[in-house]
Amino acid sequence: MELVVGASEATMSSLLSKLGGLLAHEYALIRRVRGDIQYINDEMASMQAFLGDLSSAAAPQGHDRRLKDWMKQIRDVTYDIEDCVDDFAHRLSHDPGGDVCCAFVVSNVYELWTWRPRHNIASNIAELKVRAQQIGERRIRYGVENPKNGGGHPRGPATGFQAAENQQTSLELVGTKNPVGVEDDMKELGVWVSLQQQQQPVTAISPHSSSSSSSPAEAKMPGQGVLSIVGFGGVGKTTIANALYQKFGDQFDCRAMVTVSQSSDNEAILRSILSQVMPQYKDGNDQQRSSSGITLEKNRLVAAIGSLWPMGHPGDEQSGGSTLEITQNLKKHLEEHSYLLLVDDVWSASMWEKIKKSLPKSKRGSRVIVTTRFQAVASACIRDKRDRVHKVVVLSGDKPRELFKDESEISEENFKNNIPPRLWEICGGLPLAIVIMAGHAACNPDRQLKEWEKVCTSLLPDSAKGLSQEGVTKILNHCYNDMPGEIKTCSLYLCIFPKGCKISKKRLTRRWMAEGFIGEKDGLSVEDVAETYFNHLIRRKIIRAVEHSGNGKVKSYQVHDMVLEYIVSKASEENFVTVVGGPWIMAPPSNKVRRLSVQGGDSKHQKIMESMNFSHVRSLTLFGSLTQLPSNSLKFGIVQVLDLEGCKDLKNQHAKEICKMLLLKYLSLRRTEIEKIPKEIGKLQYLETIDIRETNVTELPNNICQLDRMVNLLGGNKKTRKALKLPQDMKKETMKLLRILSGIEIIEGPSTVVADLHHFTDLRKLAIYKLNIINGGKLFRELSSSIEYLGGYSLHTLIIDDESSEFLKSLSALSSPPKFLNALELSGKLVELPEWITELDALTKLTLSVTALTTDALHRLSKLPKLFSLTFSLTLANQDPEIATTIWVNTAHSDGEIVISTGGFEELKLLRFSAPCVPILSFLHNAMPKLKRLELRFSKLEGVYGIENLEDLDEVHLRVHDEAGDFTKFMVDDMAITAREVDKGPRITVDQYHE
């Protein structure tokens, strides 16, 4: 039986910090209570040391059930003490202060005024002291011994976490890897998925496939077909399905992928499919995705696509309504279009039947790929002679070694001398187990051969050949217990988010910080330490990067469903997180709920929640509708993290209720319907992060300036450039800890506007989504001076969208440019680059208006030594005929084409162009030697020359407006056919977008 230590140790650390702060507040303590608090502090410190020794010791032998029970008691009393301390902060938060002369009078009045709450708290503290004493005595009475390192057992994790060693040293793009060991299967399955006629007949998919017989002629017909990929968890079903989806998606007019689970909502699944097959209007989400490989042998790719300024959008439909309405919309849209659908992780035949009934027959052909663990589901998918079943088997031969070596990224010498073959052999050929074990090896590069042999022996006796499927849990247990305590805590937190979700890294790390899991370490800031924790989890293979940001760092991640299932069970065992409505059927907690994640809201789940004790909830995350949450179920006083991102039915009156959560540190209302932040927000004195992006909030109340602990203020909408007006009191020297100020507007007008930001000396990111001020005016001078001043401190990211372009023109006049920037975005009618832009030696991400695109500008930018990504774009808010004229003039001055010369751009890996009209681009020999990805988003593309000169290029991504003409569609189809004829060269990805 394994022990869960990490979360308890982290909770203890948080508590000790709070107890220290409480002891410092002598004014608020009843005199006899101070000794009780000091005793509790000392006792908890000793228990924390014990837990630390336990986490680094060998697994206890003989009485681990007693030890687990004792640890549970520690955990519960720790939670209760922390609740008591937080209740103290809630009810006695004001220092009596006052002038020295009247301190005696003020102190006595304060004691009388707060007599009752202080006595209640004193009583609770006395009870908790007794409990702490009893827990310590109980360990001795029942013989729970101190942890010992036993011979023959692998050592536990190293004490502490070396943050500096887990900093990201190189910038990379998240790529799609081909599945290892299934090359033949992929080739044969690809024949079935393809809509195009194949040279060879399809008689069988693989030795593990089954179907009714079909003739070669029938195999060539578009028709309908369902491919069910079946196998137990972790064998690689989803990996194969994703690879097929990515490789052949371009052959279909419409594509969608959804993840299903035990408790999935059929209506939600169909709504997700509909939202992907129908381009969304002005939501900024390019849902359609497809890909194919193509060698661009021709020197020119010419596309006359659509008109320059698309005007109307006939046929716009919203993807909402009931199941019947969604089904009707799917039928209407898909009957005339070919489509590819990936339905991942289906758990029941009945669920598949519900989905199948809602999918229409397409006149142009369709393919549905289903993954499942159950043969019964796979059999239910066989209803037609074109349907197929493919059984995925474990890896064999040299493939396990190949996968292990590839995922561990261990040096050749270390791999040869210190890694025994048994380390991957015990995984039984199961890809997930091999990958997890590879991550384990990657995080322990100093271990010697004998130590790894001990690990193998502990996981599997010598007599056995390989682990069974159940053995994956044993491997996960071992790898989990090998983590440092703080990493264990952060990994348990992953189960807050639903299965199959693509989660923002920043959303996760900001929540870690609000929960108190992260502190400054090794000279790094809290944000940087959180980044190292995240990097470590990726290195451990606990999470998988699925999307990159323009700065070369991970933007979002996913967790494998089997890993997540394990984490959910551990978090439940520790009472660390309570998940309601997730895909795993779990018993409700028998004690108090501390962190609640509501992932479903049917009647059964609501009954479960009604039986729970919510009075101690300190973290609430809601996915779906606010109606899922029982009314009056929360003790608002101690909630510290409230995440309602994307929550439906959230109204303005709910915001006032939220403002009663006085200990709130993290508040996310992103993508909700809220329109106004109430003035009561000023009561949230502990608030560090407020996220109101993509809402209808356009103005903040003055009271928000009272929040001295505010670190991240996130507003506006990056896609539409809807911005947030700052309150007048922002001029005062408030919120000095602010590090991110994003999505604001600064516009001349009758009301007072804030442009003086000098006092934000800790500011790392400033994003101005709407700027329109008079050249030479007061606001103009204040903003210019602020940027110049902050650039000499900690400003790393600067985003300015200037409607008039006057301010952008003035940037060249800065006497001291912001040399520490690593990300810069200048949007609007930018024509001339700032003179100092080539001095930004730390710059890795640069985004400029396409109006600045000239051959000369590219030549200047090519000298930036660390530039990783370069984007030329045009936002929706800035599209007008004057822009088109500027682009035409720039192209004319460059002799009709934009030339990317030889040399320079030594570190550039991502190049993007996004505008209604992209001029002719010409890449000369040895231009951009490390470029990996080229993205073009357009309504009209003049042409692209010299793609073959980009020797390191892996992918070309074309995003074409959905109202492109027949010629464009014909040309794209022709490109897709060419792509399938040649294996080498960059992969072409073709998407549609709607705006």
Stockholm file with secondary structure:
# STOCKHOLM 1.0

chainA/1-995         MELVVGASEATMSSLLSKLGGLLAHEYALIRRVRGDIQYINDEMASMQAFLGDLSSAAAPQGHDRRLKDWMKQIRDVTYDIEDCVDDFAHRLSHDPGGDVCCAFVVSNVYELWTWRPRHNIASNIAELKVRAQQIGERRIRYGVENPKNGGGHPRGPATGFQAAENQQTSLELVGTKNPVGVEDDMKELGVWVSLQQQQQPVTAISPHSSSSSSSPAEAKMPGQGVLSIVGFGGVGKTTIANALYQKFGDQFDCRAMVTVSQSSDNEAILRSILSQVMPQYKDGNDQQRSSSGITLEKNRLVAAIGSLWPMGHPGDEQSGGSTLEITQNLKKHLEEHSYLLLVDDVWSASMWEKIKKSLPKSKRGSRVIVTTRFQAVASACIRDKRDRVHKVVVLSGDKPRELFKDESEISEENFKNNIPPRLWEICGGLPLAIVIMAGHAACNPDRQLKEWEKVCTSLLPDSAKGLSQEGVTKILNHCYNDMPGEIKTCSLYLCIFPKGCKISKKRLTRRWMAEGFIGEKDGLSVEDVAETYFNHLIRRKIIRAVEHSGNGKVKSYQVHDMVLEYIVSKASEENFVTVVGGPWIMAPPSNKVRRLSVQGGDSKHQKIMESMNFSHVRSLTLFGSLTQLPSNSLKFGIVQVLDLEGCKDLKNQHAKEICKMLLLKYLSLRRTEIEKIPKEIGKLQYLETIDIRETNVTELPNNICQLDRMVNLLGGNKKTRKALKLPQDMKKETMKLLRILSGIEIIEGPSTVVADLHHFTDLRKLAIYKLNIINGGKLFRELSSSIEYLGGYSLHTLIIDDESSEFLKSLSALSSPPKFLNALELSGKLVELPEWITELDALTKLTLSVTALTTDALHRLSKLPKLFSLTFSLTLANQDPEIATTIWVNTAHSDGEIVISTGGFEELKLLRFSAPCVPILSFLHNAMPKLKRLELRFSKLEGVYGIENLEDLDEVHLRVHDEAGDFTKFMVDDMAITAREVDKGPRITVDQYHE
#=GR chainA/1-995 SS CCCCCHHHHHHHHHHHHHHHHHHHCGGGSCHHHHHHHHHHHHHHHHHHHHHHHHHHSCCCCSCHHHHHHHHHHHHHHHHHHHHHHHHHHHHSCCCCCCCGGGHHHHHHHHHHHTHHHHHHHHHHHHHHHHHHHHHHHHHHHTTCCCCCCCTTSCCCCCSSCCGGGGSCCSCCCCCCCCCSSCHHHHHHHHHHHCCSCCSSCCSCSCTTEECCCCCHHHHHSCCCCEEEEECCTTSSHHHHHHHHHHHHGGGSSEEEEEECCTTCCHHHHHHHHHHHHSCCSSSCCCCCCCCEECCCCSSEEEECCSCSSCCCCTTCCCSCSCHHHHHHHHHHHHTTSCEEEEEEEECCHHHHHHHHHTCCCCTTCEEEEEEESCHHHHHHTCCSTTCEEEECCCCCTTHHHHHHHHHHCCCHHHHHHHCCTHHHHTTTTCHHHHHHHHHHHHTCTTCCHHHHHHHHHHHSCTTCCSCCTTHHHHHHHHHHHTSCHHHHHHHHGGGGSCTTCCEEHHHHHHHHHHHTCCCCBTTBCHHHHHHHHHHHHHHTTSSEEEEECTTSSEEEEECCHHHHHHHHHHHHHTTSCEEESSSSCCCCCSSCCSEEEECCCSHHHHHHHHTSCCTTCCEEEECSBGGGSCTTCCCGGGCCEEECTTCBTCCHHHHHHHTTCTTCCEEECTTSCCCCCCGGGGGCTTCCEEECTTSSCCBCCGGGGGCTTCCEEECSBTTTTBCEECCGGGGSSCCTTCCEEEEEEEECSSSCCCCCCTTCTTCCEEEEEEEECCTTSHHHHHHHHHHHHHTTTTCCEEEEEESSSHHHHHGGGCSSCCTTCSEEEEEESCCSCCGGGGGCTTCCEEEEEGGGCCHHHHHHHTTCTTCCEEEEECCGGGCSHHHHHHHHHHHHHTTTSEEECSSCCTTCCEEEEESSEECCEEECTTCSTTCCEEEEEESEEEEEECGGGCTTCCEEEEEEETTCCHHHHHHHHHHHHHHHHCCSSCEEEEEEECC
#=GC SS_cons         CCCCCHHHHHHHHHHHHHHHHHHHCGGGSCHHHHHHHHHHHHHHHHHHHHHHHHHHSCCCCSCHHHHHHHHHHHHHHHHHHHHHHHHHHHHSCCCCCCCGGGHHHHHHHHHHHTHHHHHHHHHHHHHHHHHHHHHHHHHHHTTCCCCCCCTTSCCCCCSSCCGGGGSCCSCCCCCCCCCSSCHHHHHHHHHHHCCSCCSSCCSCSCTTEECCCCCHHHHHSCCCCEEEEECCTTSSHHHHHHHHHHHHGGGSSEEEEEECCTTCCHHHHHHHHHHHHSCCSSSCCCCCCCCEECCCCSSEEEECCSCSSCCCCTTCCCSCSCHHHHHHHHHHHHTTSCEEEEEEEECCHHHHHHHHHTCCCCTTCEEEEEEESCHHHHHHTCCSTTCEEEECCCCCTTHHHHHHHHHHCCCHHHHHHHCCTHHHHTTTTCHHHHHHHHHHHHTCTTCCHHHHHHHHHHHSCTTCCSCCTTHHHHHHHHHHHTSCHHHHHHHHGGGGSCTTCCEEHHHHHHHHHHHTCCCCBTTBCHHHHHHHHHHHHHHTTSSEEEEECTTSSEEEEECCHHHHHHHHHHHHHTTSCEEESSSSCCCCCSSCCSEEEECCCSHHHHHHHHTSCCTTCCEEEECSBGGGSCTTCCCGGGCCEEECTTCBTCCHHHHHHHTTCTTCCEEECTTSCCCCCCGGGGGCTTCCEEECTTSSCCBCCGGGGGCTTCCEEECSBTTTTBCEECCGGGGSSCCTTCCEEEEEEEECSSSCCCCCCTTCTTCCEEEEEEEECCTTSHHHHHHHHHHHHHTTTTCCEEEEEESSSHHHHHGGGCSSCCTTCSEEEEEESCCSCCGGGGGCTTCCEEEEEGGGCCHHHHHHHTTCTTCCEEEEECCGGGCSHHHHHHHHHHHHHTTTSEEECSSCCTTCCEEEEESSEECCEEECTTCSTTCCEEEEEESEEEEEECGGGCTTCCEEEEEEETTCCHHHHHHHHHHHHHHHHCCSSCEEEEEEECC
//
